[in-house]
C-alpha cells in the first residue's frame, strides 16, 4: 500500500491513486505487469513497455487516455472506477 501525503500536489495524488487501482486490478486477476502488457498488445495492438507500466503503478507517470481505455478494457473495470477524476479539497477561508 502506498501512502499518499495529504500535502502532495493533487495531480501527484491522483497518479498514485490510479497506480494503486491498476495494481489492485492486476492482483485481483493474479496478473503480472508482463501479462498486462501482453493483454494490451493482443487486444488493442498497442505497445507499452514494462517500465511504463511500472511507472504508472508507482505514480511517477499516468497512462494517457488511450492506455487508460486499454487498461480498463482488458481488466474489465469501468474507466471511472479505475481512473476516477481528481478530487480537489476546498480550502477554508479565514474568518
C-alpha angles and dihedrals in degrees: 000000000000118000113222112213110234092223094049119121109275092238091052090049089051093050091050092049092049090049091053090050092052091049092049090050090053092046092051090053093039087236126152123220087255090057090051090052090050094047092051092048095045095044102038105015090238122141119220128165127235087238091058092050089049090052091050091051093048091048093240091123136003128230114254119244094272093054091042088058091046094050090047091049099049094043091044091227116135112254094237091057097045095041107025117184119265116277115218120196118224114237118231114242117234112257 
